[in-house]
Amino acid sequence: MSGTVWQRSDEWIGTEVEDSFVMVNIETGKYVSLNPTANAVWRALEHSQDEDQLCRMLMGEFDVGPEECRRAIADILERMGALNLARQH
C-alpha cells in the first residue's frame, strides 16, 4: 500500500439521511451520497491519513480482511479524488 497521505476537501458539507451520508459541494452545488464504507473514510479524513491508516481503521470498524480492505480503500480514494471530495498531499 502506498504511503500517500489524503485529506478531505473543505468544499463539501453533509448530513446523515437514513443509511447514507448525503453531501453537497458548497461551491458547485453538486451532491453525492456516500455508502457506510465511504462515509467511514470521509469521517477518518477529518485528519490527514495515509492508506495504511485508513485500512487499519476500516478493518477495526467492518468485518473485512486486509486484501479486500486495500482494494476498497483504493477504489474509494480514487472516486473521492475524481469528485474532489479528497486529495493527496
Phi and psi in radians as a Rosetta constraint file:
Dihedral C 1 N 2 CA 2 C 2 CIRCULARHARMONIC -1.423 0.35
Dihedral N 2 CA 2 C 2 N 3 CIRCULARHARMONIC 2.763 0.35
Dihedral C 2 N 3 CA 3 C 3 CIRCULARHARMONIC -1.603 0.35
Dihedral N 3 CA 3 C 3 N 4 CIRCULARHARMONIC 0.280 0.35
Dihedral C 3 N 4 CA 4 C 4 CIRCULARHARMONIC -1.109 0.35
Dihedral N 4 CA 4 C 4 N 5 CIRCULARHARMONIC 2.309 0.35
Dihedral C 4 N 5 CA 5 C 5 CIRCULARHARMONIC -1.689 0.35
Dihedral N 5 CA 5 C 5 N 6 CIRCULARHARMONIC 2.362 0.35
Dihedral C 5 N 6 CA 6 C 6 CIRCULARHARMONIC -2.027 0.35
Dihedral N 6 CA 6 C 6 N 7 CIRCULARHARMONIC 2.626 0.35
Dihedral C 6 N 7 CA 7 C 7 CIRCULARHARMONIC -2.465 0.35
Dihedral N 7 CA 7 C 7 N 8 CIRCULARHARMONIC 2.668 0.35
Dihedral C 7 N 8 CA 8 C 8 CIRCULARHARMONIC -1.498 0.35
Dihedral N 8 CA 8 C 8 N 9 CIRCULARHARMONIC 2.747 0.35
Dihedral C 8 N 9 CA 9 C 9 CIRCULARHARMONIC -1.394 0.35
Dihedral N 9 CA 9 C 9 N 10 CIRCULARHARMONIC 2.529 0.35
Dihedral C 9 N 10 CA 10 C 10 CIRCULARHARMONIC -1.474 0.35
Dihedral N 10 CA 10 C 10 N 11 CIRCULARHARMONIC -0.020 0.35
Dihedral C 10 N 11 CA 11 C 11 CIRCULARHARMONIC -1.471 0.35
Dihedral N 11 CA 11 C 11 N 12 CIRCULARHARMONIC -0.026 0.35
Dihedral C 11 N 12 CA 12 C 12 CIRCULARHARMONIC -2.025 0.35
Dihedral N 12 CA 12 C 12 N 13 CIRCULARHARMONIC 2.469 0.35
Dihedral C 12 N 13 CA 13 C 13 CIRCULARHARMONIC -2.253 0.35
Dihedral N 13 CA 13 C 13 N 14 CIRCULARHARMONIC 2.745 0.35
Dihedral C 13 N 14 CA 14 C 14 CIRCULARHARMONIC -2.802 0.35
Dihedral N 14 CA 14 C 14 N 15 CIRCULARHARMONIC 3.059 0.35
Dihedral C 14 N 15 CA 15 C 15 CIRCULARHARMONIC -2.678 0.35
Dihedral N 15 CA 15 C 15 N 16 CIRCULARHARMONIC 2.717 0.35
Dihedral C 15 N 16 CA 16 C 16 CIRCULARHARMONIC -1.266 0.35
Dihedral N 16 CA 16 C 16 N 17 CIRCULARHARMONIC 2.321 0.35
Dihedral C 16 N 17 CA 17 C 17 CIRCULARHARMONIC -2.372 0.35
Dihedral N 17 CA 17 C 17 N 18 CIRCULARHARMONIC 1.867 0.35
Dihedral C 17 N 18 CA 18 C 18 CIRCULARHARMONIC 0.940 0.35
Dihedral N 18 CA 18 C 18 N 19 CIRCULARHARMONIC -2.080 0.35
Dihedral C 18 N 19 CA 19 C 19 CIRCULARHARMONIC -1.674 0.35
Dihedral N 19 CA 19 C 19 N 20 CIRCULARHARMONIC 0.206 0.35
Dihedral C 19 N 20 CA 20 C 20 CIRCULARHARMONIC -2.191 0.35
Dihedral N 20 CA 20 C 20 N 21 CIRCULARHARMONIC 2.891 0.35
Dihedral C 20 N 21 CA 21 C 21 CIRCULARHARMONIC -2.036 0.35
Dihedral N 21 CA 21 C 21 N 22 CIRCULARHARMONIC 1.943 0.35
Dihedral C 21 N 22 CA 22 C 22 CIRCULARHARMONIC -1.675 0.35
Dihedral N 22 CA 22 C 22 N 23 CIRCULARHARMONIC 2.312 0.35
Dihedral C 22 N 23 CA 23 C 23 CIRCULARHARMONIC -2.219 0.35
Dihedral N 23 CA 23 C 23 N 24 CIRCULARHARMONIC 2.587 0.35
Dihedral C 23 N 24 CA 24 C 24 CIRCULARHARMONIC -2.218 0.35
Dihedral N 24 CA 24 C 24 N 25 CIRCULARHARMONIC 2.373 0.35
Dihedral C 24 N 25 CA 25 C 25 CIRCULARHARMONIC -1.436 0.35
Dihedral N 25 CA 25 C 25 N 26 CIRCULARHARMONIC 2.070 0.35
Dihedral C 25 N 26 CA 26 C 26 CIRCULARHARMONIC -1.227 0.35
Dihedral N 26 CA 26 C 26 N 27 CIRCULARHARMONIC -0.269 0.35
Dihedral C 26 N 27 CA 27 C 27 CIRCULARHARMONIC -1.648 0.35
Dihedral N 27 CA 27 C 27 N 28 CIRCULARHARMONIC -0.625 0.35
Dihedral C 27 N 28 CA 28 C 28 CIRCULARHARMONIC -1.855 0.35
Dihedral N 28 CA 28 C 28 N 29 CIRCULARHARMONIC -0.336 0.35
Dihedral C 28 N 29 CA 29 C 29 CIRCULARHARMONIC 1.420 0.35
Dihedral N 29 CA 29 C 29 N 30 CIRCULARHARMONIC -0.027 0.35
Dihedral C 29 N 30 CA 30 C 30 CIRCULARHARMONIC -1.198 0.35
Dihedral N 30 CA 30 C 30 N 31 CIRCULARHARMONIC 2.635 0.35
Dihedral C 30 N 31 CA 31 C 31 CIRCULARHARMONIC -2.340 0.35
Dihedral N 31 CA 31 C 31 N 32 CIRCULARHARMONIC 2.701 0.35
Dihedral C 31 N 32 CA 32 C 32 CIRCULARHARMONIC -2.453 0.35
Dihedral N 32 CA 32 C 32 N 33 CIRCULARHARMONIC 2.786 0.35
Dihedral C 32 N 33 CA 33 C 33 CIRCULARHARMONIC -2.109 0.35
Dihedral N 33 CA 33 C 33 N 34 CIRCULARHARMONIC 2.182 0.35
Dihedral C 33 N 34 CA 34 C 34 CIRCULARHARMONIC -1.711 0.35
Dihedral N 34 CA 34 C 34 N 35 CIRCULARHARMONIC 2.369 0.35
Dihedral C 34 N 35 CA 35 C 35 CIRCULARHARMONIC -1.306 0.35
Dihedral N 35 CA 35 C 35 N 36 CIRCULARHARMONIC 3.019 0.35
Dihedral C 35 N 36 CA 36 C 36 CIRCULARHARMONIC -0.989 0.35
Dihedral N 36 CA 36 C 36 N 37 CIRCULARHARMONIC -0.641 0.35
Dihedral C 36 N 37 CA 37 C 37 CIRCULARHARMONIC -1.197 0.35
Dihedral N 37 CA 37 C 37 N 38 CIRCULARHARMONIC -0.845 0.35
Dihedral C 37 N 38 CA 38 C 38 CIRCULARHARMONIC -1.109 0.35
Dihedral N 38 CA 38 C 38 N 39 CIRCULARHARMONIC -0.622 0.35
Dihedral C 38 N 39 CA 39 C 39 CIRCULARHARMONIC -1.111 0.35
Dihedral N 39 CA 39 C 39 N 40 CIRCULARHARMONIC -0.712 0.35
Dihedral C 39 N 40 CA 40 C 40 CIRCULARHARMONIC -1.091 0.35
Dihedral N 40 CA 40 C 40 N 41 CIRCULARHARMONIC -0.705 0.35
Dihedral C 40 N 41 CA 41 C 41 CIRCULARHARMONIC -1.135 0.35
Dihedral N 41 CA 41 C 41 N 42 CIRCULARHARMONIC -0.779 0.35
Dihedral C 41 N 42 CA 42 C 42 CIRCULARHARMONIC -0.991 0.35
Dihedral N 42 CA 42 C 42 N 43 CIRCULARHARMONIC -0.832 0.35
Dihedral C 42 N 43 CA 43 C 43 CIRCULARHARMONIC -1.052 0.35
Dihedral N 43 CA 43 C 43 N 44 CIRCULARHARMONIC -0.758 0.35
Dihedral C 43 N 44 CA 44 C 44 CIRCULARHARMONIC -1.118 0.35
Dihedral N 44 CA 44 C 44 N 45 CIRCULARHARMONIC -0.531 0.35
Dihedral C 44 N 45 CA 45 C 45 CIRCULARHARMONIC -1.392 0.35
Dihedral N 45 CA 45 C 45 N 46 CIRCULARHARMONIC 0.134 0.35
Dihedral C 45 N 46 CA 46 C 46 CIRCULARHARMONIC -0.996 0.35
Dihedral N 46 CA 46 C 46 N 47 CIRCULARHARMONIC -0.588 0.35
Dihedral C 46 N 47 CA 47 C 47 CIRCULARHARMONIC -2.051 0.35
Dihedral N 47 CA 47 C 47 N 48 CIRCULARHARMONIC 2.419 0.35
Dihedral C 47 N 48 CA 48 C 48 CIRCULARHARMONIC -0.887 0.35
Dihedral N 48 CA 48 C 48 N 49 CIRCULARHARMONIC 2.389 0.35
Dihedral C 48 N 49 CA 49 C 49 CIRCULARHARMONIC -2.446 0.35
Dihedral N 49 CA 49 C 49 N 50 CIRCULARHARMONIC 2.611 0.35
Dihedral C 49 N 50 CA 50 C 50 CIRCULARHARMONIC -1.666 0.35
Dihedral N 50 CA 50 C 50 N 51 CIRCULARHARMONIC 3.004 0.35
Dihedral C 50 N 51 CA 51 C 51 CIRCULARHARMONIC -1.107 0.35
Dihedral N 51 CA 51 C 51 N 52 CIRCULARHARMONIC -0.611 0.35
Dihedral C 51 N 52 CA 52 C 52 CIRCULARHARMONIC -1.125 0.35
Dihedral N 52 CA 52 C 52 N 53 CIRCULARHARMONIC -0.751 0.35
Dihedral C 52 N 53 CA 53 C 53 CIRCULARHARMONIC -1.086 0.35
Dihedral N 53 CA 53 C 53 N 54 CIRCULARHARMONIC -0.750 0.35
Dihedral C 53 N 54 CA 54 C 54 CIRCULARHARMONIC -1.093 0.35
Dihedral N 54 CA 54 C 54 N 55 CIRCULARHARMONIC -0.725 0.35
Dihedral C 54 N 55 CA 55 C 55 CIRCULARHARMONIC -1.147 0.35
Dihedral N 55 CA 55 C 55 N 56 CIRCULARHARMONIC -0.749 0.35
Dihedral C 55 N 56 CA 56 C 56 CIRCULARHARMONIC -1.052 0.35
Dihedral N 56 CA 56 C 56 N 57 CIRCULARHARMONIC -0.713 0.35
Dihedral C 56 N 57 CA 57 C 57 CIRCULARHARMONIC -1.105 0.35
Dihedral N 57 CA 57 C 57 N 58 CIRCULARHARMONIC -0.813 0.35
Dihedral C 57 N 58 CA 58 C 58 CIRCULARHARMONIC -1.138 0.35
Dihedral N 58 CA 58 C 58 N 59 CIRCULARHARMONIC -0.676 0.35
Dihedral C 58 N 59 CA 59 C 59 CIRCULARHARMONIC -1.160 0.35
Dihedral N 59 CA 59 C 59 N 60 CIRCULARHARMONIC -0.494 0.35
Dihedral C 59 N 60 CA 60 C 60 CIRCULARHARMONIC -1.351 0.35
Dihedral N 60 CA 60 C 60 N 61 CIRCULARHARMONIC -0.454 0.35
Dihedral C 60 N 61 CA 61 C 61 CIRCULARHARMONIC -1.667 0.35
Dihedral N 61 CA 61 C 61 N 62 CIRCULARHARMONIC -0.537 0.35
Dihedral C 61 N 62 CA 62 C 62 CIRCULARHARMONIC -2.157 0.35
Dihedral N 62 CA 62 C 62 N 63 CIRCULARHARMONIC 2.758 0.35
Dihedral C 62 N 63 CA 63 C 63 CIRCULARHARMONIC -1.463 0.35
Dihedral N 63 CA 63 C 63 N 64 CIRCULARHARMONIC 1.485 0.35
Dihedral C 63 N 64 CA 64 C 64 CIRCULARHARMONIC -2.487 0.35
Dihedral N 64 CA 64 C 64 N 65 CIRCULARHARMONIC 2.470 0.35
Dihedral C 64 N 65 CA 65 C 65 CIRCULARHARMONIC -1.488 0.35
Dihedral N 65 CA 65 C 65 N 66 CIRCULARHARMONIC 2.952 0.35
Dihedral C 65 N 66 CA 66 C 66 CIRCULARHARMONIC -1.033 0.35
Dihedral N 66 CA 66 C 66 N 67 CIRCULARHARMONIC -0.781 0.35
Dihedral C 66 N 67 CA 67 C 67 CIRCULARHARMONIC -1.167 0.35
Dihedral N 67 CA 67 C 67 N 68 CIRCULARHARMONIC -0.799 0.35
Dihedral C 67 N 68 CA 68 C 68 CIRCULARHARMONIC -1.091 0.35
Dihedral N 68 CA 68 C 68 N 69 CIRCULARHARMONIC -0.677 0.35
Dihedral C 68 N 69 CA 69 C 69 CIRCULARHARMONIC -1.116 0.35
Dihedral N 69 CA 69 C 69 N 70 CIRCULARHARMONIC -0.789 0.35
Dihedral C 69 N 70 CA 70 C 70 CIRCULARHARMONIC -1.039 0.35
Dihedral N 70 CA 70 C 70 N 71 CIRCULARHARMONIC -0.763 0.35
Dihedral C 70 N 71 CA 71 C 71 CIRCULARHARMONIC -1.122 0.35
Dihedral N 71 CA 71 C 71 N 72 CIRCULARHARMONIC -0.759 0.35
Dihedral C 71 N 72 CA 72 C 72 CIRCULARHARMONIC -1.107 0.35
Dihedral N 72 CA 72 C 72 N 73 CIRCULARHARMONIC -0.784 0.35
Dihedral C 72 N 73 CA 73 C 73 CIRCULARHARMONIC -1.076 0.35
Dihedral N 73 CA 73 C 73 N 74 CIRCULARHARMONIC -0.804 0.35
Dihedral C 73 N 74 CA 74 C 74 CIRCULARHARMONIC -1.046 0.35
Dihedral N 74 CA 74 C 74 N 75 CIRCULARHARMONIC -0.763 0.35
Dihedral C 74 N 75 CA 75 C 75 CIRCULARHARMONIC -1.135 0.35
Dihedral N 75 CA 75 C 75 N 76 CIRCULARHARMONIC -0.822 0.35
Dihedral C 75 N 76 CA 76 C 76 CIRCULARHARMONIC -1.087 0.35
Dihedral N 76 CA 76 C 76 N 77 CIRCULARHARMONIC -0.805 0.35
Dihedral C 76 N 77 CA 77 C 77 CIRCULARHARMONIC -1.157 0.35
Dihedral N 77 CA 77 C 77 N 78 CIRCULARHARMONIC -0.634 0.35
Dihedral C 77 N 78 CA 78 C 78 CIRCULARHARMONIC -1.083 0.35
Dihedral N 78 CA 78 C 78 N 79 CIRCULARHARMONIC -0.803 0.35
Dihedral C 78 N 79 CA 79 C 79 CIRCULARHARMONIC -1.154 0.35
Dihedral N 79 CA 79 C 79 N 80 CIRCULARHARMONIC -0.736 0.35
Dihedral C 79 N 80 CA 80 C 80 CIRCULARHARMONIC -1.108 0.35
Dihedral N 80 CA 80 C 80 N 81 CIRCULARHARMONIC -0.668 0.35
Dihedral C 80 N 81 CA 81 C 81 CIRCULARHARMONIC -1.115 0.35
Dihedral N 81 CA 81 C 81 N 82 CIRCULARHARMONIC -0.751 0.35
Dihedral C 81 N 82 CA 82 C 82 CIRCULARHARMONIC -1.133 0.35
Dihedral N 82 CA 82 C 82 N 83 CIRCULARHARMONIC -0.554 0.35
Dihedral C 82 N 83 CA 83 C 83 CIRCULARHARMONIC -1.590 0.35
Dihedral N 83 CA 83 C 83 N 84 CIRCULARHARMONIC 0.009 0.35
Dihedral C 83 N 84 CA 84 C 84 CIRCULARHARMONIC 1.077 0.35
Dihedral N 84 CA 84 C 84 N 85 CIRCULARHARMONIC 0.506 0.35
Dihedral C 84 N 85 CA 85 C 85 CIRCULARHARMONIC -1.364 0.35
Dihedral N 85 CA 85 C 85 N 86 CIRCULARHARMONIC -0.584 0.35
Dihedral C 85 N 86 CA 86 C 86 CIRCULARHARMONIC -2.526 0.35
Dihedral N 86 CA 86 C 86 N 87 CIRCULARHARMONIC 2.804 0.35
Dihedral C 86 N 87 CA 87 C 87 CIRCULARHARMONIC -2.562 0.35
Dihedral N 87 CA 87 C 87 N 88 CIRCULARHARMONIC 2.742 0.35
Dihedral C 87 N 88 CA 88 C 88 CIRCULARHARMONIC -1.381 0.35
Dihedral N 88 CA 88 C 88 N 89 CIRCULARHARMONIC 2.607 0.35
